[in-house]
Amino acid sequence: MKKYESIVIVDDRRAEEGGKKVIADIQAVIEELGGKFESEKSMGRKTFVKPIRKRTAGTYWNLEFELDEDQVAVLKERFRLNQAVLRQVVFVYDRPEVTVLPLKDKEAAQA
């Protein structure tokens, strides 16, 4: 399984409480597909530059999860079928681990 990150824009008119129910449904789909849901973070309500499906604003969500590579296409299709999801993008979580070296080791590394 690979680790993925997804940005989802939820339609405020079709979802209550900022889309928490929609995100819970997405979490259930990920677990149904054999994945592991790790975290969710609401990025707040934002206004669009151009309307999406005649909507001018939506709530952005950042999701992190693990899923088999062959199940990602199935997840994207489920996103597409959900009327409350205006837009979504799924990409491989590729953030490097941060390591902090003690000051002595930094000086030795530079020498």
C-alpha positions as CSV (number, residue, x, y, z in Angstrom):
1,M,0.0,0.0,0.0
2,K,1.1,3.5,-0.8
3,K,0.4,6.7,1.2
4,Y,-1.8,9.2,-0.6
5,E,-3.0,12.7,0.0
6,S,-6.2,14.2,-1.5
7,I,-7.7,17.6,-1.7
8,V,-11.5,17.6,-1.9
9,I,-13.8,20.5,-2.5
10,V,-17.2,19.9,-0.9
11,D,-20.4,21.7,-2.1
12,D,-21.8,23.7,0.9
13,R,-25.3,23.5,-0.4
14,R,-25.4,19.7,-0.5
15,A,-23.4,19.0,2.6
16,E,-24.2,20.0,6.2
17,E,-21.7,21.0,8.9
18,G,-19.0,21.9,6.4
19,G,-19.0,18.5,4.7
20,K,-18.2,16.3,7.8
21,K,-20.7,13.7,6.7
22,V,-19.2,13.6,3.2
23,I,-15.7,13.1,4.6
24,A,-17.0,10.3,6.9
25,D,-18.5,8.7,3.8
26,I,-15.2,9.0,2.0
27,Q,-13.5,7.5,5.0
28,A,-15.9,4.5,4.9
29,V,-15.2,4.0,1.2
30,I,-11.4,4.0,1.7
31,E,-11.7,1.4,4.5
32,E,-14.2,-0.6,2.3
33,L,-11.5,-0.7,-0.4
34,G,-9.0,-2.1,2.1
35,G,-7.2,1.1,2.9
36,K,-6.3,2.9,6.0
37,F,-7.6,6.4,6.7
38,E,-5.0,8.5,8.5
39,S,-6.1,12.1,8.9
40,E,-8.5,14.8,7.7
41,K,-8.1,18.5,7.9
42,S,-10.6,21.2,7.0
43,M,-8.9,24.0,5.1
44,G,-12.0,26.2,5.4
45,R,-14.5,27.7,3.0
46,K,-13.1,29.5,0.1
47,T,-14.5,31.5,-2.8
48,F,-13.7,30.3,-6.4
49,V,-12.2,32.4,-9.1
50,K,-14.4,30.8,-11.6
51,P,-17.7,29.1,-10.7
52,I,-17.8,25.3,-10.5
53,R,-21.2,23.8,-11.5
54,K,-22.7,27.3,-10.9
55,R,-21.3,27.4,-7.3
56,T,-19.1,30.2,-6.2
57,A,-17.6,28.8,-3.0
58,G,-16.9,25.5,-1.3
59,T,-15.2,23.9,1.7
60,Y,-11.7,22.5,1.1
61,W,-10.6,19.3,2.9
62,N,-7.1,17.7,3.0
63,L,-7.2,13.9,3.5
64,E,-4.3,11.5,4.1
65,F,-4.7,7.7,3.6
66,E,-3.0,4.5,2.6
67,L,-4.5,2.5,-0.3
68,D,-3.5,-0.1,-2.8
69,E,-2.4,1.4,-6.2
70,D,-5.1,-0.4,-8.1
71,Q,-7.9,0.8,-5.8
72,V,-7.1,4.5,-6.4
73,A,-9.1,4.6,-9.7
74,V,-12.1,3.1,-7.9
75,L,-11.9,5.7,-5.2
76,K,-11.7,8.5,-7.8
77,E,-14.8,7.1,-9.5
78,R,-16.7,7.1,-6.2
79,F,-15.6,10.8,-5.7
80,R,-17.0,11.6,-9.2
81,L,-20.3,9.9,-8.5
82,N,-20.8,11.9,-5.2
83,Q,-22.9,15.0,-6.0
84,A,-21.5,16.8,-2.9
85,V,-17.9,16.7,-4.2
86,L,-17.3,19.5,-6.6
87,R,-13.6,18.7,-7.3
88,Q,-11.0,16.2,-6.1
89,V,-7.4,15.4,-6.7
90,V,-5.4,12.4,-5.4
91,F,-1.7,12.3,-5.4
92,V,1.1,10.3,-3.8
93,Y,2.1,11.6,-0.4
94,D,5.7,12.4,-1.0
95,R,6.9,14.6,1.9
96,P,10.4,13.7,3.1
97,E,10.9,12.8,6.7
98,V,12.5,15.7,8.6
99,T,15.6,14.9,10.6
100,V,17.2,17.4,13.0
101,L,20.9,17.0,13.6
102,P,22.4,18.1,16.9
103,L,24.6,21.2,16.5
104,K,27.9,19.2,17.0
105,D,26.9,16.8,14.1
106,K,26.2,19.8,11.8
107,E,29.6,21.3,12.5
108,A,31.2,17.9,11.8
109,A,29.2,17.5,8.6
110,Q,30.3,20.9,7.3
111,A,34.0,20.2,8.0
